[in-house]
Amino acid sequence: MDTLETLSQEMPAGKMTEAAPAKNRLANNSNIDLLMDVSLRVAVELGRTRMMLAQVLELQHGSVVELDRLAGDPVDVYVNDCMVARGEVVVVDDKFGVRITEMVSSKTEKAAA
């Protein structure tokens, strides 16, 4: 797993100047730039189900697994196991994709859990 160390510039108390906020904004922008190449795992969940081990062992090519969602229901988008959005499945050039329809705040996710 990649680690990232951030450096902070400390100013003595009472020594703030008008240029300090602008300087901090520039430092924050450069810190954000450091994160732009970080790789994240993105997963889209179509639905879930619970099965007994015997049922899983019986699965074969062509088996249908019933999920807990209806066709047309929104799918959940996770980034590093944290739900960040909901969307709808679309087809783009014969491949599946997800159109984001709603961004989920951490407060909304905790309320639903």
DSSP file (Angstrom, degrees, kcal/mol; ACC not computed):
  #  RESIDUE AA STRUCTURE BP1 BP2  ACC     N-H-->O    O-->H-N    N-H-->O    O-->H-N    TCO  KAPPA ALPHA  PHI   PSI    X-CA   Y-CA   Z-CA
    1    1 A M              0   0    0      0, 0.0     2,-0.1     0, 0.0     0, 0.0   0.000 360.0 360.0 360.0 138.3    0.0    0.0    0.0
    2    2 A D        -     0   0    0     37,-0.2     2,-0.4     1,-0.0    36,-0.0  -0.460 360.0-155.6 -73.3 143.6    1.3    3.5   -0.9
    3    3 A T        -     0   0    0     -2,-0.1     2,-0.4     2,-0.0    -1,-0.0  -0.907   3.1-159.1-118.1 152.1    2.0    5.8    2.0
    4    4 A L        -     0   0    0     -2,-0.4     2,-0.5     2,-0.0    31,-0.0  -0.993   1.4-159.1-134.0 126.2    2.1    9.5    1.7
    5    5 A E        -     0   0    0     -2,-0.4     2,-0.4     2,-0.0    -2,-0.0  -0.888  10.4-155.2-104.6 135.7    3.8   11.9    4.1
    6    6 A T        -     0   0    0     -2,-0.5     2,-0.4     2,-0.0    -2,-0.0  -0.887   3.4-148.1-110.8 142.7    2.7   15.5    4.3
    7    7 A L        -     0   0    0     -2,-0.4     2,-0.4     2,-0.0    24,-0.0  -0.880  11.8-162.3-106.8 137.8    4.8   18.3    5.4
    8    8 A S        -     0   0    0     -2,-0.4     2,-0.6     2,-0.0    -2,-0.0  -0.932  14.0-135.4-121.5 147.4    3.4   21.3    7.1
    9    9 A Q        -     0   0    0     -2,-0.4     2,-0.4    15,-0.0    18,-0.0  -0.880  21.4-150.3-100.9 124.6    4.9   24.7    7.6
   10   10 A E        -     0   0    0     -2,-0.6    -2,-0.0     0, 0.0     0, 0.0  -0.763   7.4-162.8 -98.2 140.2    4.5   26.1   11.1
   11   11 A M        -     0   0    0     -2,-0.4     3,-0.1     0, 0.0     5,-0.1  -0.954  29.6-106.7-117.3 139.7    4.3   29.8   11.9
   12   12 A P    >   -     0   0    0      0, 0.0     3,-1.7     0, 0.0     4,-0.0  -0.350  47.9 -92.9 -61.8 144.9    4.9   31.2   15.4
   13   13 A A  T 3  S+     0   0    0      1,-0.3     0, 0.0     2,-0.1     0, 0.0  -0.303 111.3  21.1 -59.2 138.9    1.7   32.3   17.1
   14   14 A G  T 3  S+     0   0    0     -3,-0.1    -1,-0.3     1,-0.0     0, 0.0   0.475  97.4  98.5  83.2   1.8    0.9   36.0   16.6
   15   15 A K    <   +     0   0    0     -3,-1.7     2,-0.1     2,-0.0    -2,-0.1   0.128  46.4 135.8-107.6  19.0    3.1   36.2   13.4
   16   16 A M        -     0   0    0     -5,-0.1     2,-0.3     2,-0.0    -3,-0.0  -0.433  31.5-172.5 -69.0 139.8    0.2   35.9   10.8
   17   17 A T    >   -     0   0    0     -2,-0.1     3,-0.9     1,-0.0    -2,-0.0  -0.764  39.8-102.2-122.8 172.3    0.4   38.3    7.9
   18   18 A E  T 3> S+     0   0    0     -2,-0.3     4,-0.6     1,-0.2    -2,-0.0   0.788 120.2  57.8 -66.7 -26.6   -2.0   39.0    5.1
   19   19 A A  H 3> S+     0   0    0      1,-0.2     4,-2.3     2,-0.1    -1,-0.2   0.686  86.8  80.4 -76.9 -17.5    0.1   36.9    2.7
   20   20 A A  H <> S+     0   0    0     -3,-0.9     4,-2.7     1,-0.2     5,-0.2   0.907  88.1  51.2 -61.0 -45.5   -0.2   33.8    4.9
   21   21 A P  H  > S+     0   0    0      0, 0.0     4,-2.1     0, 0.0    -1,-0.2   0.921 112.7  46.7 -59.7 -41.7   -3.7   32.7    3.7
   22   22 A A  H  X S+     0   0    0     -4,-0.6     4,-2.0     1,-0.2    -2,-0.2   0.897 112.4  50.4 -64.5 -39.7   -2.6   33.0    0.0
   23   23 A K  H  X S+     0   0    0     -4,-2.3     4,-2.1     1,-0.2    -1,-0.2   0.894 109.6  50.8 -65.5 -40.0    0.6   31.1    0.8
   24   24 A N  H  X S+     0   0    0     -4,-2.7     4,-2.7     2,-0.2    -2,-0.2   0.883 107.4  53.7 -65.0 -38.7   -1.4   28.4    2.6
   25   25 A R  H  X S+     0   0    0     -4,-2.1     4,-2.3     2,-0.2    -1,-0.2   0.914 109.3  48.6 -61.8 -42.0   -3.8   28.0   -0.4
   26   26 A L  H  X S+     0   0    0     -4,-2.0     4,-2.0     1,-0.2    -2,-0.2   0.907 111.6  49.4 -64.3 -40.8   -0.8   27.5   -2.7
   27   27 A A  H  X S+     0   0    0     -4,-2.1     4,-2.0     1,-0.2    -2,-0.2   0.905 110.3  50.9 -64.3 -40.7    0.7   24.9   -0.3
   28   28 A N  H  X S+     0   0    0     -4,-2.7     4,-2.3     1,-0.2    -2,-0.2   0.897 108.5  52.1 -63.8 -40.1   -2.7   23.1   -0.2
   29   29 A N  H  X S+     0   0    0     -4,-2.3     4,-2.1     1,-0.2    -1,-0.2   0.907 110.0  47.9 -62.9 -41.3   -2.9   23.1   -4.0
   30   30 A S  H  X S+     0   0    0     -4,-2.0     4,-1.3     2,-0.2    -1,-0.2   0.857 110.0  53.1 -69.7 -32.4    0.6   21.5   -4.2
   31   31 A N  H  X S+     0   0    0     -4,-2.0     4,-0.7     2,-0.2    -2,-0.2   0.902 108.6  50.1 -66.0 -39.9   -0.4   18.9   -1.6
   32   32 A I  H >X S+     0   0    0     -4,-2.3     3,-1.2     1,-0.2     4,-0.7   0.903 105.1  57.6 -63.0 -41.0   -3.5   18.0   -3.7
   33   33 A D  H >< S+     0   0    0     -4,-2.1     3,-0.8     1,-0.3     4,-0.3   0.845  98.9  60.1 -59.0 -33.5   -1.3   17.6   -6.7
   34   34 A L  H 3< S+     0   0    0     -4,-1.3     3,-0.5     1,-0.2    -1,-0.3   0.803 105.1  49.7 -62.9 -28.3    0.7   15.0   -4.8
   35   35 A L  H X< S+     0   0    0     -3,-1.2     3,-2.0    -4,-0.7    -1,-0.2   0.603  84.0  89.1 -87.0 -12.6   -2.4   12.9   -4.5
   36   36 A M  T << S+     0   0    0     -3,-0.8    -1,-0.2    -4,-0.7    -2,-0.1   0.729  89.5  47.6 -63.3 -23.0   -3.5   13.0   -8.1
   37   37 A D  T 3  S+     0   0    0     -3,-0.5     2,-0.4    -4,-0.3    -1,-0.3   0.294  81.5 120.9 -99.9   9.4   -1.5    9.8   -9.0
   38   38 A V    <   -     0   0    0     -3,-2.0     2,-0.4     1,-0.1    -3,-0.0  -0.595  62.1-131.3 -76.4 130.1   -2.7    7.8   -6.1
   39   39 A S        -     0   0    0     -2,-0.4     2,-0.3     2,-0.0   -37,-0.2  -0.670  25.6-171.4 -85.0 132.2   -4.4    4.6   -7.3
   40   40 A L        -     0   0    0     -2,-0.4     2,-0.6     2,-0.0    39,-0.0  -0.915  24.7-120.4-122.7 149.5   -7.8    3.8   -5.7
   41   41 A R        -     0   0    0     -2,-0.3    39,-3.1     2,-0.0     2,-0.5  -0.809  29.2-167.3 -91.3 121.2  -10.0    0.7   -6.0
   42   42 A V  E     +A   79   0A   0     -2,-0.6     2,-0.4    37,-0.2    37,-0.2  -0.934   8.4 178.0-111.6 128.7  -13.4    1.6   -7.5
   43   43 A A  E     -A   78   0A   0     35,-2.5    35,-3.5    -2,-0.5     2,-0.5  -0.974  18.3-151.9-131.2 145.4  -16.2   -1.0   -7.3
   44   44 A V  E     -A   77   0A   0     -2,-0.4     2,-0.7    33,-0.2    33,-0.2  -0.975  13.0-151.0-118.0 123.8  -19.8   -0.9   -8.5
   45   45 A E  E     -A   76   0A   0     31,-2.9    31,-1.8    -2,-0.5     3,-0.1  -0.846  16.0-179.2-101.3 117.7  -22.3   -3.1   -6.6
   46   46 A L        -     0   0    0     -2,-0.7     2,-0.3     1,-0.3    -1,-0.2   0.804  64.9 -55.5 -80.3 -32.8  -25.3   -4.3   -8.6
   47   47 A G        -     0   0    0     21,-0.1    -1,-0.3    29,-0.1     2,-0.3  -0.960  49.5-116.3 171.0 178.6  -26.8   -6.1   -5.6
   48   48 A R        +     0   0    0     -2,-0.3    20,-1.8    -3,-0.1     2,-0.3  -0.903  20.3 177.7-136.0 163.2  -26.2   -8.8   -2.9
   49   49 A T        -     0   0    0     -2,-0.3     2,-0.4    18,-0.2    18,-0.1  -0.972  23.9-128.0-156.7 163.1  -27.6  -12.1   -1.9
   50   50 A R        +     0   0    0     -2,-0.3     2,-0.3    17,-0.0    -2,-0.0  -0.966  30.0 177.1-116.9 134.7  -26.9  -14.8    0.7
   51   51 A M        -     0   0    0     -2,-0.4     2,-0.2     4,-0.0    -2,-0.0  -0.975  30.3-115.6-136.5 149.5  -26.4  -18.4   -0.3
   52   52 A M     >  -     0   0    0     -2,-0.3     4,-2.0     1,-0.1     3,-0.5  -0.502  35.2-112.7 -75.2 153.2  -25.7  -21.6    1.5
   53   53 A L  H  > S+     0   0    0      1,-0.2     4,-2.4     2,-0.2     5,-0.2   0.882 118.5  56.9 -56.0 -40.0  -22.3  -23.2    0.6
   54   54 A A  H  > S+     0   0    0      1,-0.2     4,-1.0     2,-0.2    -1,-0.2   0.886 106.1  50.3 -59.8 -38.6  -24.2  -26.1   -1.1
   55   55 A Q  H  > S+     0   0    0     -3,-0.5     4,-0.5     2,-0.2     3,-0.3   0.897 109.5  50.6 -66.5 -40.3  -26.0  -23.6   -3.4
   56   56 A V  H >< S+     0   0    0     -4,-2.0     3,-1.2     1,-0.2    -2,-0.2   0.908 107.9  52.7 -64.0 -41.2  -22.7  -21.9   -4.3
   57   57 A L  H 3< S+     0   0    0     -4,-2.4    -1,-0.2     1,-0.3    -2,-0.2   0.746 104.9  56.9 -67.1 -22.5  -21.1  -25.3   -5.2
   58   58 A E  H 3< S+     0   0    0     -4,-1.0    -1,-0.3    -3,-0.3    -2,-0.2   0.583  81.3 114.2 -83.6 -10.5  -24.1  -26.0   -7.5
   59   59 A L    <<  +     0   0    0     -3,-1.2     2,-0.3    -4,-0.5    -3,-0.0  -0.324  39.9 161.9 -62.4 141.2  -23.5  -22.9   -9.6
   60   60 A Q    >   -     0   0    0     -2,-0.0     3,-2.6     0, 0.0     2,-0.1  -0.900  49.1 -52.0-148.3 177.0  -22.5  -23.5  -13.1
   61   61 A H  T 3  S+     0   0    0     -2,-0.3     3,-0.1     1,-0.3     0, 0.0  -0.340 127.1  21.0 -56.4 126.7  -22.4  -21.7  -16.5
   62   62 A G  T 3  S+     0   0    0      1,-0.3    -1,-0.3    -2,-0.1    -3,-0.0   0.317  87.9 141.9  95.1  -7.6  -25.8  -20.2  -17.1
   63   63 A S    <   -     0   0    0     -3,-2.6     2,-0.5     1,-0.1    -1,-0.3  -0.359  44.5-138.2 -65.0 147.4  -26.9  -20.2  -13.5
   64   64 A V        -     0   0    0     -3,-0.1     2,-0.6    -2,-0.0    -1,-0.1  -0.941  10.4-158.9-111.0 128.1  -29.0  -17.2  -12.4
   65   65 A V        -     0   0    0     -2,-0.5     2,-0.3    -6,-0.0    -2,-0.0  -0.931  16.0-137.1-107.8 118.7  -28.3  -15.6   -9.0
   66   66 A E        -     0   0    0     -2,-0.6     2,-0.2     2,-0.0   -19,-0.0  -0.598  21.5-156.4 -77.8 130.7  -31.2  -13.6   -7.6
   67   67 A L        -     0   0    0     -2,-0.3   -18,-0.2     2,-0.3   -20,-0.1  -0.569  27.3-111.1-104.0 168.4  -30.1  -10.3   -6.1
   68   68 A D  S    S+     0   0    0    -20,-1.8     2,-0.3    -2,-0.2   -19,-0.1   0.254  93.0  74.0 -84.5  13.6  -31.7   -8.1   -3.5
   69   69 A R  S    S-     0   0    0    -21,-0.1    -2,-0.3     4,-0.1     2,-0.2  -0.898  77.2-120.3-126.4 156.7  -32.4   -5.3   -6.0
   70   70 A L    >   -     0   0    0     -2,-0.3     3,-2.1     1,-0.1     2,-0.1  -0.565  42.3 -87.7 -89.9 157.0  -34.9   -4.9   -8.8
   71   71 A A  T 3  S+     0   0    0      1,-0.3    -1,-0.1    -2,-0.2     0, 0.0  -0.431 118.3  26.5 -59.3 133.4  -33.9   -4.3  -12.4
   72   72 A G  T 3  S+     0   0    0      1,-0.4    -1,-0.3    -2,-0.1     3,-0.1   0.256  88.5 132.6  93.3 -12.3  -33.5   -0.5  -12.9
   73   73 A D    <   -     0   0    0     -3,-2.1    -1,-0.4     1,-0.1    -4,-0.1  -0.377  67.3 -94.7 -66.0 151.6  -32.6    0.2   -9.3
   74   74 A P        -     0   0    0      0, 0.0     2,-0.3     0, 0.0    14,-0.2  -0.336  36.5-132.3 -65.9 150.5  -29.6    2.4   -8.8
   75   75 A V  E     - B   0  87A   0     12,-2.9    12,-2.2    -3,-0.1     2,-0.4  -0.715  18.2-118.4 -99.4 155.3  -26.2    0.8   -8.2
   76   76 A D  E     -AB  45  86A   0    -31,-1.8   -31,-2.9    -2,-0.3     2,-0.5  -0.782  18.0-150.0 -97.1 137.5  -23.8    1.8   -5.5
   77   77 A V  E     -AB  44  85A   0      8,-3.0     7,-2.7    -2,-0.4     8,-1.5  -0.933  15.4-168.9-108.8 123.0  -20.3    3.1   -6.3
   78   78 A Y  E     -AB  43  83A   0    -35,-3.5   -35,-2.5    -2,-0.5     2,-0.5  -0.900  12.9-164.5-113.5 138.9  -17.6    2.4   -3.8
   79   79 A V  E >  S-AB  42  82A   0      3,-2.6     3,-1.2    -2,-0.4   -37,-0.2  -0.984  84.8 -17.8-120.0 118.0  -14.1    3.9   -3.6
   80   80 A N  T 3  S-     0   0    0    -39,-3.1    -1,-0.1    -2,-0.5   -38,-0.1   0.923 129.6 -52.0  49.1  51.0  -11.8    1.9   -1.3
   81   81 A D  T 3  S+     0   0    0    -40,-0.3     2,-0.5     1,-0.2    -1,-0.3   0.614 116.5 113.7  65.5  16.6  -14.8    0.2    0.4
   82   82 A C  E <   -B   79   0A   0     -3,-1.2    -3,-2.6     0, 0.0     2,-0.3  -0.975  69.5-126.1-119.0 121.0  -16.5    3.5    1.1
   83   83 A M  E     +B   78   0A   0     -2,-0.5    -5,-0.3    -5,-0.2    26,-0.1  -0.491  38.5 162.3 -68.8 125.7  -19.8    4.3   -0.7
   84   84 A V  E     +     0   0A   0     -7,-2.7    20,-2.6    -2,-0.3     2,-0.3   0.579  56.4   2.6-117.9 -18.0  -19.4    7.6   -2.5
   85   85 A A  E     -BC  77 103A   0     -8,-1.5    -8,-3.0    18,-0.3     2,-0.3  -0.980  51.6-133.8-160.8 167.8  -22.2    7.7   -5.1
   86   86 A R  E     +BC  76 102A   0     16,-2.8    15,-2.5    -2,-0.3    16,-1.9  -0.934  34.3 157.8-125.0 154.1  -25.2    6.0   -6.7
   87   87 A G  E     -BC  75 100A   0    -12,-2.2   -12,-2.9    -2,-0.3     2,-0.4  -0.928  36.0 -99.7-160.2-177.1  -25.8    5.7  -10.4
   88   88 A E  E     - C   0  99A   0     11,-2.2    11,-2.9    -2,-0.3     2,-0.3  -0.917  36.9-110.4-119.4 145.9  -27.4    3.9  -13.2
   89   89 A V  E     + C   0  98A   0     -2,-0.4     2,-0.3     9,-0.2     9,-0.2  -0.556  41.4 176.9 -75.3 133.6  -26.0    1.2  -15.5
   90   90 A V  E     - C   0  97A   0      7,-2.5     7,-2.8    -2,-0.3     2,-0.5  -0.892  27.8-125.2-130.8 162.2  -25.4    2.4  -19.1
   91   91 A V  E     - C   0  96A   0     -2,-0.3     2,-0.5     5,-0.2     5,-0.2  -0.956  25.6-179.4-111.7 125.9  -23.9    0.8  -22.2
   92   92 A V  E >  S- C   0  95A   0      3,-3.5     3,-1.3    -2,-0.5    -2,-0.0  -0.971  72.4 -22.6-127.5 114.8  -21.1    2.7  -23.9
   93   93 A D  T 3  S-     0   0    0     -2,-0.5    -1,-0.1     1,-0.3     3,-0.1   0.924 126.9 -49.9  50.8  51.8  -19.5    1.2  -27.0
   94   94 A D  T 3  S+     0   0    0      1,-0.2     2,-0.3    -3,-0.0    -1,-0.3   0.631 121.9 103.8  63.8  16.9  -20.6   -2.3  -26.1
   95   95 A K  E <  S-C   92   0A   0     -3,-1.3    -3,-3.5     0, 0.0     2,-0.2  -0.930  73.8-112.7-123.9 152.1  -19.2   -2.0  -22.6
   96   96 A F  E     +C   91   0A   0     -2,-0.3     2,-0.3    -5,-0.2    -5,-0.2  -0.567  40.2 166.3 -81.2 146.6  -21.0   -1.4  -19.3
   97   97 A G  E     -C   90   0A   0     -7,-2.8    -7,-2.5    -2,-0.2     2,-0.4  -0.873  30.5-118.9-144.8 178.3  -20.5    1.9  -17.5
   98   98 A V  E     -C   89   0A   0     -2,-0.3     2,-0.6    -9,-0.2    -9,-0.2  -0.991  11.2-152.2-129.6 125.8  -22.2    3.8  -14.6
   99   99 A R  E     -C   88   0A   0    -11,-2.9   -11,-2.2    -2,-0.4     2,-0.3  -0.871  27.0-127.8 -93.5 119.8  -23.7    7.2  -14.9
  100  100 A I  E     +C   87   0A   0     -2,-0.6   -13,-0.3   -13,-0.2     3,-0.1  -0.526  36.5 166.9 -71.7 126.8  -23.5    9.0  -11.5
  101  101 A T  E     +     0   0A   0    -15,-2.5     2,-0.3     1,-0.3   -14,-0.2   0.593  64.5  21.1-113.0 -19.3  -26.9   10.2  -10.5
  102  102 A E  E     -C   86   0A   0    -16,-1.9   -16,-2.8     2,-0.0     2,-0.4  -0.951  61.8-143.5-155.5 128.7  -26.3   11.0   -6.8
  103  103 A M  E     -C   85   0A   0     -2,-0.3     2,-0.5   -18,-0.2   -18,-0.3  -0.779  25.1-142.1 -89.1 138.7  -23.2   11.8   -4.7
  104  104 A V        -     0   0    0    -20,-2.6     2,-0.1    -2,-0.4    -2,-0.0  -0.887   6.3-145.1-108.2 126.9  -23.5   10.3   -1.2
  105  105 A S     >  -     0   0    0     -2,-0.5     4,-2.0     1,-0.1     5,-0.2  -0.481  26.7-114.3 -82.7 160.7  -22.2   12.2    1.9
  106  106 A S  H  > S+     0   0    0      1,-0.2     4,-2.0     2,-0.2     5,-0.2   0.819 117.6  56.9 -65.0 -29.2  -20.7   10.2    4.8
  107  107 A K  H  > S+     0   0    0      2,-0.2     4,-1.8     1,-0.2    -1,-0.2   0.905 106.7  48.5 -67.3 -41.0  -23.6   11.4    7.0
  108  108 A T  H  > S+     0   0    0      1,-0.2     4,-1.6     2,-0.2    -2,-0.2   0.904 111.4  49.9 -65.0 -41.8  -26.2    9.9    4.5
  109  109 A E  H  X S+     0   0    0     -4,-2.0     4,-1.3     1,-0.2    -1,-0.2   0.906 110.3  49.6 -65.2 -41.9  -24.3    6.6    4.4
  110  110 A K  H  < S+     0   0    0     -4,-2.0    -1,-0.2     1,-0.2    -2,-0.2   0.856 109.1  52.8 -66.3 -34.4  -24.1    6.3    8.2
  111  111 A A  H  < S+     0   0    0     -4,-1.8    -1,-0.2     1,-0.2    -2,-0.2   0.858 109.5  48.9 -68.1 -34.7  -27.8    7.1    8.6
  112  112 A A  H  <        0   0    0     -4,-1.6    -1,-0.2     1,-0.2    -2,-0.2   0.751 360.0 360.0 -75.8 -24.3  -28.7    4.3    6.1
  113  113 A A     <        0   0    0     -4,-1.3    -1,-0.2    -5,-0.1    -2,-0.2   0.472 360.0 360.0 -77.9 360.0  -26.4    1.7    7.9
